[in-house]
């Protein structure tokens, strides 16, 4: 039966109870804010910000370590003395440099390539092939921080007349240094180029440093090979003043430099070693390899800057072997130049924070900025759009009910049986119930009331029989 308003009949008591319950539910539905919608709107923004920060931290290195380890050389050698000077300079920035003695360049390189050596940097003489050091396959994880200095090879010998070619050492007793030293590796390469091999009658001795000096002065060796990677400078200086001992003059230096690209010609003027005693008494020429500071590819960029600065302070001045501002430089021999080192050599300066702030403070601020940048890029714009996104989300829930309402109204077109009409009215009731039960902020209450008015309009149309259709109630 239809009532006087054209609505399909319901029991009056049931209608009033249901409407009263609906009003009660509606009063609970209208709230100041919809926490559900706010959470689902703000959540993606916070997740996106967290993801941006995580990705940034994943690709940006953490704080630089406060302690690093260098593999240098034997105690008292030039390598060890340089490492001690580096340690003093790094300590100013709060970095502790641990020094591990070694036999020389070759052992330094072996340690850098070993998985468990725990060595971060090392002084390595150029010309030592990466394959000569055991350890990890290849040297892809090693980079160069640049050339630090040239290391001259000093060959002292006893002879009645000066020698002009290394081939004249054939059949002699030669002290070429201990296994693991760069001195030995270089001596073997130069002797091999002169067809001198470790076979009789030539005898190769393992003595180096003080032992090599004593062997030459005591007559147990005819010539000794000395470099700073395994010999203290004082011993080399003493050999220059030893009576009856000559320093080999590389008259074929240009040929050696062309054959061995890692070697460099070093011209020594007369009196350079000692003006009072006029040592050497005439100009002579030495050859020597470059020495690189080798590091792991994951060495912190801030430490790269500190190490190059330390090298500039130690080796940047002029001396007997080179002019001022020659070292360190970006030349490399067998290892790629570290990208941060390349930036430093190219720009000649470090980043803004590290330029004006203490190292520890610059490091801290750098990490804070790493977190803040993605937060400002993602979080701040997201929060500025939050009100609009929140309003859109609430409105979309109401608009979704309008879509259901329009679909239901399209189904009601045409002739309807009483059973089909009752089913559509039931679905209409569910649409209204779903809209009321979900909490709506007061700012969108007008949209909710408009939706209920339109639901009432569709309900009235459904209750009204279509022209030519069967009468209500059969």
Secondary structure, DSSP 4 states (H G I P E B T S, - for coil): -B-TTSPBP--HHHHHHHHHHHHHHHHHHEES--HHHHHHHHHHHHHHHHHHHHHHHHHS--PPPSEEEEE--STTBHHHHHHHHHHHHHHTTT-EEEEE--SSHHHHHHHHHSTT----EEEEETT--GGGS-SSSSSTTEEEEEEEEEEE-EEEE--SS----GGGGTTSEEE---TT-HHHHHHHHHHHHTT--SSTT-EEE---HHHHHHHHHTTS-SEEEE-TTTSBHHHHHHHHH-TT-EE---TTHHHHHHHSTTEEEEEE-TTSSBTTTTBSSS-EEEEEEEEEEEEETT--HHHHHHHHHHHHHHHSS--SSS-TT--SBS--SSSPBPHHHHHHHHHSS--HHHHHS-HHHHHHHHHHHHHHHHIIIIIIHHHHTHHHHHHHHHHHHHHHHHHHHHHHHHHTSS---HHHHHHHHHHHHHHHHHHHHS-EEGGGHHHHHHHHHHHHHHHHHHHSPPTTSPPTT-
